[in-house]
Amino acid sequence: MHSLEEPERFNSSTSRREEES
């Protein structure tokens, strides 16, 4: 999980997926 290092656009995608999980 590199949301901090990854761009915001990617973070948004991961964040959404994690929140739904």
Biopython code that builds the backbone (N, CA, C, O; Angstrom):
import numpy as np
from Bio.PDB.StructureBuilder import StructureBuilder

atoms = [
    (1, "MET", "N", (0.857, -1.212, 0.000)),
    (1, "MET", "CA", (0.000, 0.000, 0.000)),
    (1, "MET", "C", (0.883, 1.249, 0.000)),
    (1, "MET", "O", (1.460, 1.609, 1.027)),
    (2, "HIS", "N", (0.984, 1.897, -1.142)),
    (2, "HIS", "CA", (1.819, 3.105, -1.237)),
    (2, "HIS", "C", (0.964, 4.311, -1.607)),
    (2, "HIS", "O", (1.314, 5.089, -2.495)),
    (3, "SER", "N", (-0.146, 4.451, -0.924)),
    (3, "SER", "CA", (-1.029, 5.589, -1.245)),
    (3, "SER", "C", (-0.303, 6.915, -1.022)),
    (3, "SER", "O", (-0.482, 7.869, -1.778)),
    (4, "LEU", "N", (0.509, 6.957, 0.015)),
    (4, "LEU", "CA", (1.222, 8.208, 0.324)),
    (4, "LEU", "C", (2.197, 8.555, -0.802)),
    (4, "LEU", "O", (2.344, 9.718, -1.177)),
    (5, "GLU", "N", (2.855, 7.533, -1.327)),
    (5, "GLU", "CA", (3.827, 7.779, -2.397)),
    (5, "GLU", "C", (3.128, 7.906, -3.751)),
    (5, "GLU", "O", (3.531, 8.710, -4.591)),
    (6, "GLU", "N", (2.103, 7.128, -3.949)),
    (6, "GLU", "CA", (1.383, 7.180, -5.235)),
    (6, "GLU", "C", (0.644, 8.506, -5.395)),
    (6, "GLU", "O", (0.387, 9.197, -4.410)),
    (7, "PRO", "N", (0.307, 8.859, -6.618)),
    (7, "PRO", "CA", (-0.412, 10.116, -6.883)),
    (7, "PRO", "C", (-1.806, 10.136, -6.244)),
    (7, "PRO", "O", (-2.318, 9.114, -5.787)),
    (8, "GLU", "N", (-2.382, 11.298, -6.230)),
    (8, "GLU", "CA", (-3.705, 11.410, -5.598)),
    (8, "GLU", "C", (-4.758, 10.607, -6.367)),
    (8, "GLU", "O", (-5.631, 9.975, -5.773)),
    (9, "ARG", "N", (-4.661, 10.643, -7.674)),
    (9, "ARG", "CA", (-5.648, 9.915, -8.485)),
    (9, "ARG", "C", (-5.632, 8.432, -8.116)),
    (9, "ARG", "O", (-6.687, 7.809, -7.993)),
    (10, "PHE", "N", (-4.450, 7.877, -7.941)),
    (10, "PHE", "CA", (-4.354, 6.463, -7.572)),
    (10, "PHE", "C", (-4.849, 6.275, -6.130)),
    (10, "PHE", "O", (-5.579, 5.331, -5.831)),
    (11, "ASN", "N", (-4.447, 7.171, -5.265)),
    (11, "ASN", "CA", (-4.849, 7.095, -3.865)),
    (11, "ASN", "C", (-6.383, 7.066, -3.778)),
    (11, "ASN", "O", (-6.959, 6.302, -3.004)),
    (12, "SER", "N", (-7.008, 7.888, -4.564)),
    (12, "SER", "CA", (-8.473, 7.953, -4.548)),
    (12, "SER", "C", (-9.059, 6.574, -4.850)),
    (12, "SER", "O", (-9.980, 6.117, -4.173)),
    (13, "SER", "N", (-8.519, 5.929, -5.858)),
    (13, "SER", "CA", (-9.015, 4.612, -6.252)),
    (13, "SER", "C", (-8.801, 3.604, -5.119)),
    (13, "SER", "O", (-9.712, 2.859, -4.759)),
    (14, "THR", "N", (-7.612, 3.591, -4.574)),
    (14, "THR", "CA", (-7.321, 2.642, -3.505)),
    (14, "THR", "C", (-8.139, 2.972, -2.265)),
    (14, "THR", "O", (-8.701, 2.082, -1.626)),
    (15, "SER", "N", (-8.199, 4.220, -1.939)),
    (15, "SER", "CA", (-8.935, 4.634, -0.752)),
    (15, "SER", "C", (-10.401, 4.167, -0.859)),
    (15, "SER", "O", (-10.962, 3.618, 0.089)),
    (16, "ARG", "N", (-10.983, 4.391, -1.999)),
    (16, "ARG", "CA", (-12.383, 3.996, -2.189)),
    (16, "ARG", "C", (-12.530, 2.491, -2.023)),
    (16, "ARG", "O", (-13.462, 2.012, -1.376)),
    (17, "ARG", "N", (-11.602, 1.756, -2.612)),
    (17, "ARG", "CA", (-11.686, 0.299, -2.551)),
    (17, "ARG", "C", (-11.517, -0.162, -1.098)),
    (17, "ARG", "O", (-12.243, -1.036, -0.624)),
    (18, "GLU", "N", (-10.582, 0.419, -0.426)),
    (18, "GLU", "CA", (-10.335, 0.026, 0.969)),
    (18, "GLU", "C", (-11.528, 0.369, 1.843)),
    (18, "GLU", "O", (-11.915, -0.410, 2.713)),
    (19, "GLU", "N", (-12.097, 1.516, 1.611)),
    (19, "GLU", "CA", (-13.261, 1.921, 2.427)),
    (19, "GLU", "C", (-14.429, 0.969, 2.209)),
    (19, "GLU", "O", (-15.148, 0.629, 3.148)),
    (20, "GLU", "N", (-14.613, 0.543, 0.964)),
    (20, "GLU", "CA", (-15.728, -0.365, 0.663)),
    (20, "GLU", "C", (-15.470, -1.742, 1.261)),
    (20, "GLU", "O", (-16.396, -2.400, 1.736)),
    (21, "SER", "N", (-14.233, -2.171, 1.239)),
    (21, "SER", "CA", (-13.879, -3.495, 1.768)),
    (21, "SER", "C", (-14.445, -3.673, 3.176)),
    (21, "SER", "O", (-14.254, -4.722, 3.791)),
]
sb = StructureBuilder()
sb.init_structure("model")
sb.init_model(0)
sb.init_chain("A")
sb.init_seg("    ")
for serial, (resi, resn, name, xyz) in enumerate(atoms, 1):
    if name == "N":
        sb.init_residue(resn, " ", resi, " ")
    sb.init_atom(name, np.array(xyz, "f"), 0.0, 1.0, " ", f" {name:<3s}", serial, name[0])
structure = sb.get_structure()
